[in-house]
Amino acid sequence: MTTRVLTGITPSGTPHLGNYVGAIRPAIAASQASEIESFFFLADLHSLIKAQEPERTQRSTLEIAASWLACGLDPDKVWFYRQSDIPETTELMWFLTVIASKGILNRAHAYKAAVDKNREEQLDEDAGISAGLFMYPVLMAADILIFKANRVPVGRDQIQHIEMARDFAQRFNHVYGQEYFPLPDVVIDEQVATLAGLDGRKMSKSYHNTIPLFAPRAELKKLVFSILTDSRAPGEPKSTEGSALFQMYQAFASPEQTAAFAQAFADGISWGDAKQQLFDRIDEELTPLRERYDALMAEPEKIEALLRRRGQQLREQYAIPLLKELRHAVGLRDLSTAREAIADDTQELRAAPPLFKQYREKDGRFYFKLQASDGTLLIQSEGFDSPRDAGQLIAVLKQAEQGDQLQSELFKLEAEVDQVLAALAVLRDA
């Protein structure tokens, strides 16, 4: 059985070595499994929440696409597409929006963090918070559900969003009475690699300690030689524990190479020699990738054509048929078929059980009648002096009809009702 795995990639600047080791390389390796149908999308709509700089958005989307392709993502074996090329996603987002609970969205971590920050600064709770940030989980759910993904690899900070996607899917399935969406499962890789940056902290754009993935060779060497180390002199044993330089080497080396490098640390290798070995190891792996990246960046029209082609194929194979089904499910239907729908509704109306109606006339007396769902009068009572008398007879009739057998018993009771009424009249006069 094929499992659909979906991975979102937010275009947020130039990728660095940490992105490559922690996300790009393992995701591409996992996508090569025969039982996996992989979906990789450039989340350009999501990126607009944080950045409204058109040139930056365009450039970042190009760089991220070229990076994944250069690193070995095969667009003919996986689905590689741009989020904004699937307009059905935003239509599905609206279908989910109208059934999503605002209370759940109020508890989204990113929104709550922004509100809490405003409170701390004694600002209005929603100051500077866009509706885009608030609705982010619904768009993410649409990204997942439109292709009925079974598994979604994410970091721990995104687990809540997958839980929300499951909730929205369940609600939609329940409201419209059919299992339109499978419930996606979150995938957390406990072994995912994190790479230390130039200053020893986790490599992150936020810390300004990154090494760009496809930096020119000279720049790569300069950055590697700027990695923070301690003051231990050549010949003095060095510890691998907590060493950003050793951790980075380990991420690019085989177990045998890593063991040899650890021994060199114990033997007192100089920091200059250690950095040279690290540079050689990284450069050996990245040189062919850098060459592919530079070639791709030189012909952006080829990347554009690829993304558009795969996006259109996805729409035709999955998105358009699904949204056609969902539009019908929610009632956005061809009006020319309304006659059939009206006929069906009329049939249902006729099949509905008859109802008793109790009322008072101008003569001051109380009456009741039994009407079929189409308005046909089945029973008309005589007048009663009090509503209690009329109610008692209605109770007798309902009890005789035994609940669910009401419709089938009505015709039998109609023949006897005059006798029942006459008997009650005699009892009342006695």
C-alpha positions as CSV (number, residue, x, y, z in Angstrom):
1,M,0.0,0.0,0.0
2,T,1.4,3.4,-1.0
3,T,1.8,6.0,1.7
4,R,1.5,9.7,0.9
5,V,4.1,11.9,2.6
6,L,3.9,15.6,2.4
7,T,6.6,18.1,3.2
8,G,6.3,21.9,3.1
9,I,9.3,24.1,2.4
10,T,8.9,27.8,3.3
11,P,10.9,30.1,1.1
12,S,12.6,32.1,3.8
13,G,16.1,33.1,2.5
14,T,19.2,31.3,1.3
15,P,19.5,27.7,2.6
16,H,22.4,26.9,4.8
17,L,24.3,23.8,5.9
18,G,22.0,23.2,8.8
19,N,19.0,23.0,6.4
20,Y,20.9,20.6,4.2
21,V,21.9,18.2,7.0
22,G,18.7,18.4,9.1
23,A,16.0,18.6,6.3
24,I,17.0,18.4,2.7
25,R,19.4,15.5,2.6
26,P,17.3,13.1,4.8
27,A,14.0,14.1,3.1
28,I,15.4,13.3,-0.3
29,A,16.7,10.0,0.9
30,A,13.4,9.1,2.4
31,S,11.5,10.0,-0.8
32,Q,13.3,7.2,-2.7
33,A,11.5,4.4,-0.9
34,S,9.3,2.5,-3.3
35,E,6.2,2.4,-1.1
36,I,6.2,6.2,-0.6
37,E,4.4,8.8,-2.8
38,S,6.2,12.1,-1.9
39,F,4.9,15.6,-2.1
40,F,7.3,18.5,-1.7
41,F,5.8,22.0,-2.0
42,L,7.2,25.5,-1.9
43,A,5.0,27.3,0.7
44,D,5.1,30.7,-1.0
45,L,1.7,31.7,0.3
46,H,2.8,31.0,3.8
47,S,5.9,33.1,3.4
48,L,3.7,36.2,2.8
49,I,2.7,36.1,6.4
50,K,6.2,37.2,7.5
51,A,7.5,39.1,4.5
52,Q,5.8,41.4,2.1
53,E,8.8,42.0,-0.1
54,P,8.0,40.8,-3.6
55,E,11.6,40.6,-4.9
56,R,12.8,38.8,-1.8
57,T,9.9,36.3,-2.0
58,Q,10.7,35.6,-5.7
59,R,14.4,35.3,-5.1
60,S,14.0,33.0,-2.1
61,T,11.5,30.7,-3.9
62,L,14.0,30.4,-6.8
63,E,16.9,29.6,-4.4
64,I,15.0,27.0,-2.4
65,A,13.7,25.3,-5.5
66,A,17.2,25.2,-7.1
67,S,18.7,24.0,-3.8
68,W,16.4,20.9,-3.5
69,L,16.8,20.1,-7.2
70,A,20.6,20.4,-7.0
71,C,20.7,18.2,-3.9
72,G,19.1,15.3,-5.8
73,L,15.3,15.7,-5.6
74,D,14.0,14.0,-8.8
75,P,10.9,15.9,-10.0
76,D,9.9,13.0,-12.2
77,K,9.7,10.6,-9.2
78,V,8.2,13.0,-6.6
79,W,5.6,15.7,-6.7
80,F,7.6,19.0,-6.5
81,Y,5.4,22.0,-6.9
82,R,4.6,25.6,-5.8
83,Q,1.8,26.1,-3.4
84,S,0.4,29.1,-5.2
85,D,0.1,27.1,-8.4
86,I,-2.7,25.0,-6.8
87,P,-5.6,27.5,-6.5
88,E,-7.9,24.7,-5.3
89,T,-5.9,24.8,-2.0
90,T,-7.3,28.2,-1.1
91,E,-10.8,27.1,-2.1
92,L,-10.5,24.1,0.2
93,M,-9.1,26.5,2.9
94,W,-12.5,28.3,2.8
95,F,-14.5,25.1,3.1
96,L,-12.4,24.2,6.2
97,T,-12.7,27.8,7.5
98,V,-16.5,27.7,7.7
99,I,-16.4,24.5,9.9
100,A,-13.3,25.3,11.9
101,S,-13.7,26.3,15.5
102,K,-12.4,29.8,16.3
103,G,-11.7,28.5,19.8
104,I,-9.2,26.1,18.4
105,L,-7.5,28.8,16.3
106,N,-7.3,31.1,19.4
107,R,-5.1,28.4,21.0
108,A,-2.6,28.2,18.1
109,H,0.9,28.7,19.5
110,A,2.1,31.4,17.1
111,Y,-1.1,33.5,17.6
112,K,-1.0,33.0,21.4
113,A,2.7,34.0,21.5
114,A,2.0,37.2,19.5
115,V,-1.0,38.1,21.8
116,D,1.1,37.4,25.0
117,K,3.9,39.6,23.7
118,N,1.4,42.4,23.1
119,R,0.1,42.0,26.6
120,E,3.6,42.2,28.1
121,E,4.2,45.4,26.2
122,Q,0.8,46.7,27.3
123,L,-0.5,47.0,23.8
124,D,-3.9,46.0,22.3
125,E,-3.9,42.2,22.2
126,D,-4.2,42.0,18.5
127,A,-1.8,44.9,17.6
128,G,0.2,44.0,14.5
129,I,-1.3,40.6,14.2
130,S,-2.6,39.8,10.8
131,A,-5.6,37.6,9.9
132,G,-3.0,35.6,7.9
133,L,-1.2,34.6,11.1
134,F,-4.4,33.7,12.7
135,M,-5.6,31.6,9.8
136,Y,-2.2,30.0,9.1
137,P,-3.3,26.6,10.6
138,V,-6.3,26.4,8.2
139,L,-4.2,27.0,5.2
140,M,-1.7,24.4,6.4
141,A,-4.6,21.9,6.9
142,A,-5.7,22.6,3.3
143,D,-2.1,21.9,2.0
144,I,-2.2,18.5,3.7
145,L,-5.8,17.5,3.0
146,I,-6.0,18.5,-0.6
147,F,-3.7,15.6,-1.5
148,K,-5.0,13.3,1.3
149,A,-1.5,13.0,2.8
150,N,-1.1,10.1,5.3
151,R,2.1,11.4,7.0
152,V,3.5,14.8,7.6
153,P,7.1,15.1,8.8
154,V,7.4,18.2,11.0
155,G,9.3,19.7,13.9
156,R,7.9,19.5,17.4
157,D,6.7,23.1,17.2
158,Q,4.4,22.1,14.3
159,I,2.6,19.1,16.0
160,Q,-0.3,21.3,17.0
161,H,-0.9,22.2,13.4
162,I,-1.2,18.6,12.4
163,E,-3.6,18.0,15.2
164,M,-5.7,20.9,13.9
165,A,-5.7,19.4,10.4
166,R,-7.0,16.2,11.8
167,D,-9.7,18.1,13.7
168,F,-10.8,20.0,10.6
169,A,-10.9,16.8,8.6
170,Q,-13.0,15.0,11.2
171,R,-15.4,17.9,11.4
172,F,-15.8,18.1,7.6
173,N,-16.3,14.4,7.3
174,H,-19.0,14.5,10.1
175,V,-20.8,17.6,8.8
176,Y,-21.1,16.3,5.2
177,G,-21.6,12.6,6.1
178,Q,-18.8,10.9,4.3
179,E,-15.1,10.2,4.8
180,Y,-13.7,12.7,2.3
181,F,-10.4,13.0,4.1
182,P,-8.1,10.5,5.8
183,L,-6.7,11.8,9.1
184,P,-3.0,12.7,8.7
185,D,-0.4,11.4,11.1
186,V,2.5,13.5,12.4
187,V,6.0,12.2,11.9
188,I,8.7,13.3,14.3
189,D,12.2,12.1,13.5
190,E,13.9,11.8,16.9
191,Q,17.3,11.3,15.1
192,V,17.1,14.4,13.0
193,A,20.5,16.1,12.9
194,T,21.0,19.6,14.2
195,L,24.1,21.4,13.1
196,A,26.1,23.8,15.3
197,G,26.8,27.2,13.8
198,L,29.9,29.4,13.7
199,D,29.5,30.3,17.3
200,G,28.7,26.9,18.7
201,R,25.0,27.5,19.0
202,K,22.5,25.8,16.7
203,M,23.0,27.0,13.1
204,S,20.1,29.5,12.5
205,K,19.5,32.6,10.5
206,S,18.2,34.1,13.8
207,Y,21.7,33.8,15.3
208,H,23.5,35.1,12.2
209,N,25.9,32.1,12.5
210,T,25.1,30.2,9.3
211,I,27.2,28.9,6.4
212,P,25.3,29.2,3.1
213,L,24.8,25.9,1.5
214,F,26.2,26.9,-1.9
215,A,28.6,29.6,-0.9
216,P,31.5,29.9,-3.4
217,R,34.5,27.8,-2.5
218,A,36.6,30.7,-1.2
219,E,33.8,32.0,1.0
220,L,33.1,28.5,2.3
221,K,36.8,28.1,3.4
222,K,36.8,31.5,5.1
223,L,33.6,30.7,7.0
224,V,34.9,27.3,8.1
225,F,38.1,28.8,9.4
226,S,36.1,31.3,11.4
227,I,34.4,28.6,13.5
228,L,34.8,29.3,17.2
229,T,37.3,27.0,19.0
230,D,39.0,27.1,22.4
231,S,42.6,28.1,23.2
232,R,44.2,24.7,23.3
233,A,47.6,24.7,21.5
234,P,48.8,22.2,18.9
235,G,49.9,18.9,20.5
236,E,47.4,19.4,23.4
237,P,44.6,16.9,23.4
238,K,41.2,18.3,22.4
239,S,37.7,17.3,23.4
240,T,35.2,16.3,20.8
241,E,32.3,16.9,23.2
242,G,30.6,20.2,22.6
243,S,32.9,21.0,19.7
244,A,31.0,22.7,16.8
245,L,33.9,21.9,14.5
246,F,33.8,18.1,15.3
247,Q,30.0,18.0,15.1
248,M,30.0,19.6,11.7
249,Y,32.7,17.1,10.4
250,Q,30.7,14.2,11.7
251,A,27.6,15.4,9.7
252,F,29.6,15.1,6.5
253,A,31.8,12.1,7.2
254,S,31.5,8.3,7.3
255,P,31.8,6.5,10.7
256,E,35.4,5.5,9.8
257,Q,36.3,9.1,8.9
258,T,34.7,10.4,12.1
259,A,36.6,7.9,14.3
260,A,39.9,8.9,12.7
261,F,39.0,12.6,13.2
262,A,38.2,11.9,16.9
263,Q,41.6,10.2,17.3
264,A,43.3,13.2,15.8
265,F,41.6,15.4,18.4
266,A,42.9,13.1,21.1
267,D,46.4,13.3,19.6
268,G,46.4,17.1,19.7
269,I,45.7,18.1,16.1
270,S,46.0,21.9,15.6
271,W,42.9,23.8,15.1
272,G,44.1,25.0,11.7
273,D,44.7,21.5,10.5
274,A,41.3,20.4,11.9
275,K,39.5,23.2,10.1
276,Q,41.3,22.3,6.9
277,Q,40.2,18.7,7.1
278,L,36.6,19.9,7.8
279,F,36.7,22.2,4.8
280,D,38.0,19.4,2.5
281,R,35.3,17.1,3.7
282,I,32.4,19.5,3.2
283,D,33.8,20.8,-0.1
284,E,34.1,17.3,-1.5
285,E,30.4,16.6,-0.9
286,L,29.1,20.0,-1.9
287,T,31.2,20.8,-5.1
288,P,29.1,18.7,-7.5
289,L,25.9,20.0,-5.8
290,R,27.2,23.6,-6.1
291,E,27.8,23.1,-9.8
292,R,24.3,21.9,-10.4
293,Y,22.9,24.7,-8.3
294,D,24.8,27.4,-10.2
295,A,23.6,25.9,-13.5
296,L,20.0,25.9,-12.3
297,M,20.2,29.5,-11.0
298,A,21.5,30.5,-14.5
299,E,18.3,29.2,-16.1
300,P,15.4,30.2,-13.9
301,E,12.9,29.7,-16.7
302,K,13.6,25.9,-16.6
303,I,12.7,25.8,-12.9
304,E,9.5,27.9,-13.6
305,A,8.5,25.5,-16.4
306,L,9.1,22.5,-14.2
307,L,7.0,23.9,-11.3
308,R,4.2,24.9,-13.6
309,R,4.1,21.5,-15.3
310,R,4.1,19.5,-12.1
311,G,1.5,21.8,-10.6
312,Q,-0.8,21.4,-13.5
313,Q,-0.4,17.6,-13.4
314,L,-1.2,17.6,-9.7
315,R,-4.3,19.8,-10.3
316,E,-5.6,17.5,-13.0
317,Q,-4.9,14.3,-11.2
318,Y,-5.9,15.2,-7.7
319,A,-7.0,18.7,-6.9
320,I,-9.6,19.4,-9.5
321,P,-11.5,16.1,-9.1
322,L,-11.5,16.5,-5.3
323,L,-12.8,20.0,-5.3
324,K,-15.5,19.0,-7.8
325,E,-16.6,16.4,-5.3
326,L,-16.4,18.7,-2.4
327,R,-18.3,21.5,-4.1
328,H,-21.2,19.0,-4.6
329,A,-20.9,17.9,-1.0
330,V,-21.3,21.4,0.4
331,G,-24.1,22.4,-2.0
332,L,-22.3,24.5,-4.6
333,R,-24.0,22.6,-7.4
334,D,-25.3,23.0,-10.9
335,L,-28.7,24.7,-10.6
336,S,-30.0,22.9,-13.6
337,T,-30.2,19.8,-11.4
338,A,-32.4,21.6,-8.8
339,R,-35.6,20.0,-10.2
340,E,-34.3,16.6,-9.2
341,A,-33.3,17.9,-5.8
342,I,-36.7,19.4,-5.3
343,A,-38.4,16.1,-6.2
344,D,-36.1,14.3,-3.7
345,D,-37.0,16.9,-1.0
346,T,-40.7,16.5,-1.8
347,Q,-40.5,12.8,-1.5
348,E,-38.7,13.1,1.9
349,L,-41.4,15.6,3.0
350,R,-44.2,13.1,2.0
351,A,-42.4,10.4,3.9
352,A,-42.2,12.5,7.1
353,P,-44.5,11.5,9.9
354,P,-47.8,13.4,10.4
355,L,-48.1,15.9,13.2
356,F,-50.8,16.8,15.8
357,K,-51.7,20.5,16.0
358,Q,-53.7,21.8,19.0
359,Y,-55.5,25.2,18.8
360,R,-58.4,27.3,20.1
361,E,-61.2,28.6,17.9
362,K,-63.2,31.8,18.1
363,D,-66.0,29.9,19.9
364,G,-63.7,29.5,22.9
365,R,-63.4,25.7,22.6
366,F,-60.2,23.7,22.0
367,Y,-59.5,21.5,19.0
368,F,-56.8,19.4,17.5
369,K,-56.1,18.0,14.1
370,L,-53.7,15.5,12.6
371,Q,-52.0,16.5,9.4
372,A,-49.7,14.6,7.0
373,S,-46.4,16.3,6.1
374,D,-47.9,17.5,2.8
375,G,-50.8,19.2,4.6
376,T,-53.4,16.6,4.1
377,L,-55.9,16.5,7.0
378,L,-56.1,13.1,8.5
379,I,-58.1,13.7,11.7
380,Q,-60.2,16.7,12.9
381,S,-61.5,16.6,16.5
382,E,-64.7,18.1,17.9
383,G,-64.5,21.0,20.3
384,F,-63.4,20.6,23.9
385,D,-64.0,22.8,26.9
386,S,-60.4,22.7,28.1
387,P,-57.0,22.1,26.5
388,R,-56.4,19.3,29.0
389,D,-59.3,17.3,27.5
390,A,-58.0,17.7,24.0
391,G,-54.4,16.8,25.2
392,Q,-55.6,13.6,26.9
393,L,-57.2,12.4,23.6
394,I,-54.1,13.2,21.7
395,A,-52.1,11.2,24.2
396,V,-54.4,8.2,23.8
397,L,-54.1,8.3,20.0
398,K,-50.3,8.6,20.2
399,Q,-50.0,5.7,22.6
400,A,-52.2,3.6,20.4
401,E,-50.0,4.4,17.4
402,Q,-46.9,3.2,19.2
403,G,-44.3,5.8,18.2
404,D,-42.5,4.6,15.1
405,Q,-45.6,2.8,13.7
406,L,-47.5,6.1,13.6
407,Q,-47.8,6.4,9.8
408,S,-48.9,2.8,9.2
409,E,-51.5,2.8,12.0
410,L,-53.1,6.2,11.1
411,F,-55.4,4.8,8.5
412,K,-56.7,2.1,10.8
413,L,-57.3,4.7,13.6
414,E,-59.1,7.0,11.2
415,A,-61.9,4.5,10.9
416,E,-62.3,4.2,14.7
417,V,-61.8,7.8,15.7
418,D,-65.5,8.7,15.6
419,Q,-66.2,5.9,18.0
420,V,-63.5,7.0,20.4
421,L,-64.7,10.6,20.3
422,A,-68.3,9.6,20.9
423,A,-67.2,7.4,23.9
424,L,-65.3,10.2,25.4
425,A,-68.2,12.6,25.0
426,V,-70.5,10.1,26.8
427,L,-67.9,9.8,29.7
428,R,-67.7,13.6,29.9
429,D,-71.5,14.1,30.1
430,A,-72.0,11.3,32.7
